[in-house]
């Protein structure tokens, strides 16, 4: 992922003449609908690095989009992106003001794949400019930014704009079926759970940081730009917990940097206990460093209730067991990392062309983002904290970006 900061029933006609007019209108409407359904959506991409290129490949494979513009702080990245996807040379924008210029370039929609710190401001700018928004998770790195995304979702709906957050699991039919059953009571009352995310060390792009541009390239190593590992990476696992349980009432957590070396200040492990109304609890376990041959990637959830249990593996098996046989469900999610985004890109297009502006992914993404931040909040406070305390936290991330070019 690369970077481009921005400033952020129809009445029947009873007479023959009336019926003829009705048929004529129907034909015209049908033709118009077919024409609209066949048009390509002009999309601009902000963030032309690894994640941006990955998502752009999916937009291209979908076939329903025109690559109308691109923006990235780094000129070499937007040049390579533009050459690959055929973006006109005069619609490639760089620097801090590149995103604003892209919004004024005649596009219909934006795909935002920049560091999470920039997401709230870029979403706000895009919606103010009347653009549909496809944004990567996490949606923000602090509570004020996260809550602003919820407001922006409502604003987008009011302006008849589509706003979609790209969560792979939320776009997957297997996860959706299993969690729909859980939310309908298939497991009874939830009692206990485990949420696990383990991964190896993420190498820095610049080993010896000296400038603001170095920090920008190393954004994933900095809490102020990424939100820390519990927000930027662990969100895949915590999303399933948020989906199944909803928000907790308390959290007690630990997290620090004990093994990782190199630039930045992100943690390398978390151990958090979430407590829920009614007495249920979930243990969240995170490790992000190479561990002498331990599994390189583990993204799992195990949740138990009074009438069933569910085990999920990101990109693997989803297994819902239940006392009532009609609630039992089992499915595989192989290829989820790409397949989930493929579905979200399709849904984004269909919602735009179908004028569907309910924007249901936004409140879900906000809830998950807050859960990630709750883990971080508990660890930083070094005590048991409440959900209400989290929501009142007005601390805003403040990365040092002094010296970047306009």
Secondary structure by P-SEA (a helix, b strand, c coil): cbbbbcccbbbbbccaaaaaaaaaaaaaaaaaaaaaaacccbbbbccccaaaaaaaaaaaaaccccccccccccaaaaaaaaaaacccccccccccaaaaaaaaccccbbbbbccccaaaaaaaaaaaacccccccccccccaaaaaaaaaaaaaaaaabbbbbbbccccccaaaaaaaaaaaaccccccccbbbbbbbccccccccccccaaaaaaacccccccccccccccaaaaaaaaaacccccccccccccccccccccccccbbbbbbbcccbbbbbbbbbccccccccccccbbbbbcccbbbbbcccbbbbbbccccccbbbbbbcccccaaaaaaaaaaaaaaaaccccaaaaaaaaaaaaaaaaaaaaaaacccccaaaaaaccbbbbcccccccc
